[in-house]
């Protein structure tokens, strides 16, 4: 591992697995930042192609800015955690090796962090068609007020759970609990929950699309099936137990249960609705049993009442509609309609 800069303002961790086709674009975008107080931590996750050689070439060019860590293949969670623990910045961000950022990504997020003394800063992002380069949608680009988790944990529900459009205060990351086993999907969500649990300062927003997220047919959420379900449930149980052990407030736990409904009841079941090895009706029954046993506050969540949804915007209103459909036993036709709207009509609906 190269030395890198000792105390940068921001470290960006890039987990890399067989990324030789896209990695140069990703690293070039980080080296082109208008903020120069930046460390890049590349974690080669046991790649079998030329990824490691590419990283080493960049280290030779920028030994003060780029760190290379080479580990056996252990998955994206392990690679991210390895990079996070090696990072030396006051804040840490994460970027997937097939994505890239705009030149002002670091400058604008760090400026907002300094302005509000924030624990986390979230920016907007563009969904980009990998094959054509077309911008499919821009999300998290509406102006939002900063908030503290303790004041209203329900506001965390509307923060997208991806790790790659955020920077995190390193001292809060150091306090986070570890999951015994990360899930095959929704690992970003659980990471964020564990961060929110320790956060005491503002969660802030920059309403600019500063990250380009590449959408491609081999993405994980388009290739999941029956084998995904149980390890995902197990990780959610583990996270819920951590909240109890760390004495999370009842409001925080209720927000967690509501978010689990979003990620399992809506998002995971939507993904499973396109899997050939899954009986969607049976999957929803199993999901309901899991939610009731593990996250029972989802059924009467204060964050999905008509009043709360009306006061907090469209994302809560859409989620409330899905919640009502789920409780009425209409989730199978609801998800089929949802899939038809996205895949056939090209309507971009995000929860």
N, C-alpha and C positions, 0 to 999 in steps of 0.2 A: 504494500500500500504506500503510495506516495504521501509526502508530508502534507501538502495543501496549506492554505492560509490558516493561521491559528485561530483568529477571532473575526470571522466575517459577519456581516449583518444578517445574511441569509444563506443557508445551505439548502440546495435542491437535490433530493435523492432520486436517482433514476435507476429503477430495477430493469435489468436487461436480460432477456432470454431469447436467443436466436433472432436478434434484432438487427442483423447486418444491413438489411434493406432500408431501414428507416432511422437508424441511430444517428447518422451524421446530421440529418436535418434537425433532429431534436437537440443535439449538443450545439450545433451552430446557432440555434435560436437562443440558447442560454448564454453562449459566449458573446452574442450580439446585444446583450442587455445594456440599456442606458445607465443602469446602476452597476458600478464595477466592483462593489463590495460583496462579491458572490462566490460561494464555493459550490462545486458540482461533485456529488458523490455518486459514482457509477458502481453499481453492484452487478457483476456478471454472475447470473444464477445458473451456472453449469451449462452454458451454451455449447452447442456442438457445431456451430458455424463460425464465421469470422468475427463475431461480436467482440471477443476479448482483445483481438488484435487491433480493432478499431479504437477501443477505449485506450489501449496503451499508446497508440499513435497520438491521440488527443492529449494524454498526460505528458508525452514528450514535448508537445507544442506549448502546453499551458501547465507546467508543473506546480505553479503557485495557486492555481484555481481549480484543478481537477484531481480528484482522488479516485483510485481504482481499487475495488475490493473484489476478489475472485473467490467464490464459494461453490460448493456442490449444489446441485439443483435441489431446491426446497420449496419452491413456489413463491408467488409474488408477496405474500404476507411476510414470510421469513426474509426475503430480500429487502423489503422496505424497512423492517425492524433492524436488520443488520446495518443498513445505511443510516437510519435514524440515530442509532447508538454511536456511529462513527462521526456523525456531523458535529461541527463545532460552532455553527452559527447561533446567533441570538434567537433566530426564527428558523424553522425547517419547513420546506415545501416538498411536494412529491410530484414527479412528472413521469408518465409512462413513456417508454422509449419510442412508441409510434406516434406520439403527439408532439406538438411544438407550441411555443409561446410567442407572443408579440414582444417587440423590443422594450416596451415600458412595463412589462409584467412585474419585475422586481421593484422598480422605482415606485410605481403607484401603490403596490401593496405595502411596501415598507413605509411609505409616506403616511398612509392611512393608519398603519399600526402605531407609528410615532405620534400622530395627531391625537389619537384617542387612547393611547396606552392599551391597545387591544391584545387580547389573548389569541384571537383568530381573526384573519381578514379573508373574506370570500370575494372572488371576482366573477364576472360573467364569462361565458365561454361560447364558442361556436362549434356546432356539430358539422363536420365537414365530410362529405362523401370521399372516401379514400381513392376511389377509382377516377372520379371526374373532377375533384377539387371543389365541387359546388358546396356552398354553405347551405345546409339543410334547415338550420334553426339557430337562433341565439337565445341563450337562457341565462337566468340570474342577472339580467341586464336592466331590471327595473330598480329605481332608487329605493333603498330600504334604510330605515333607521337602525342604528346600532342598538344592541340590547345586552343586558346581562342575564345569564341563564337563571340565576336565582330569582330574578324579578318576575319572569314568566317562562317556565320551561317549555310551554306549548309552542313558543316561537321557534324552537329548534326543529320542529316537524317540517317547516317550510324551507329549511336550509338543505340544499341538495347534498347528498352524502358522499359524493366523489371526493377523493383526497387530492386530486390534481389541480383544483382551482382555488387552493387555499394556502395560507402560510400559518404556522402554529408556533406559539411561544414555546421555546425549548424547555424552560423551567417547568411548564405545565406538563409537557410530554414526559418529563422525568418522574412525575408523580403518578402517571397512569398505571392502572392495573393491567396485567397481561392475561390474554385469553389462553386457556389450556390448549385449545385447538381451534384455529380460525376456520370459518365456514368456507365452502367452495364458492358461494355467492354471498353478497351483502357484507363482505368483510370491511369495506369502507364505512358502511353504516355503523357497525359495532365499534370500529376505531373512533369514529366521531362521538358516539355516545360516551365512551370511556374518557374522551377528552373533555366533553361538556361537563361530565361529573366533577372534574377537578378545576374547571374554569371559574374564576371570580371576577375577571375584568371583561370589558366589552367584547362582543362578537360584532365585527364591523364589515362593511360591504363597499366594494368598488363596482359600480354598475357599468363596467366596460368589458367587452369580450376579449380578454387578454390571453386566453388559452384556446388552442385549436385541437378539438377532440376528434380523432379520426374514426369514422363509422365504417366498419367493414364486415363482411359476411361471416367471418370466423370469430367474432366477438363472443365472449363467454355467455352473455345473456341470450344469445340466439342458439346456443348449443348446450342446453342443459336438459336433464331428464330425471327419471325416477331416482337414480343414484345420488342426486343432489339433495334430496329432501331431508333425510334423517340427519346427516352431518350439519346441515344448516339449522335445523331445529335444536340440535345439541348445543351449538354455539350460542344460540339465542338464550337457552336455559342457563348456560354458564354466565352470560352477561347479566341476566336478571339476578342471578345469585350474587354477583359482584356488587350490584347496586344495593342489595339488601345488606351485605357484609360491610359496605362502606357508608351505610346509614344515609342513603339518598332520601330526599324528601318525598312525601307521598305525591306531590305534584310532579316531581321529576319522573318518578316511576310510572305515573299515569301517562305522561308524555311519551315515555319509552314504549309502553304497551300500545299506545296509539300508533307510534311509528312502526312497531313490529307488524301491526295489522296492515299498514301501508306496504311494507316491504314483503310480507308473506302473503297476506290475503289478496292484495292487488298485484304487485309487481311480479312476485315469484309465480303465482298462479297464472298470470298473463303469459309469462315465458313458458310455463308448462303446457299451456293450451296449444302450443305449436309443436310439442314433443310427441313423436309417434308412439313412444312406449308408456305414455301416461294416460290413464282414465281421469279426465278432468273432474268429473263429479266426485269420484272417490278421493282425489287429491284435495278437493275443497273440504270434504267431510273430515279428512285427516287434519287439515289445516285448522278447521274450526275446533276440533278436539284439542289440538295443541294450544291454540290461543286461549281457550277457556281454562285449560289446566295450568298454563305457564304465565300468561299475560291477561288475566281476567278483566282488568280495568278497560280493555278495549271496547267492551259492550256498552258501557255508559260513560264514555269519555267526555269530560267537560270541554275538550278541545274540538269535538265534533258536533256540539250543539248548534242549532240554527243561529243563536246569538253570537257565539264565538266565531263561527264561520263567516257570518255577515260582517263582523268587525275586523276580520283579519285577511280578507281578500279571496281571490279566485282559487288559489291552490287548496285552501281549506274547504271552500264550497264544493269543488270537484271531489275531494276526498270524502266529504260528507255524503255526496250522492252515491259513491261506490260503497260506503259503509252501510247506507240504508238498503241498497240492493243486496248486499251480502247478508244482512240480517233477515231480509225477506225471502231468502233462498233463491234469489234470481241471479246469482253470480255467474253461472254457466252462460246464459244468454247475454248477460252484460259483457263478459269477457270476449265472447264471439263477436259482438257488435264493436267492441273496442278494437279488436284485432282487424276486423274488416275496415274500420275507419282509417287505421294506420296503414295497412298493407295495400288495400285496394283503392281507397279514396285519397290516400296521401295526406291525411289530416294529422298534424302533429299534436298529440294530446299528452301532456306530461302532468304527473301528479305531484 
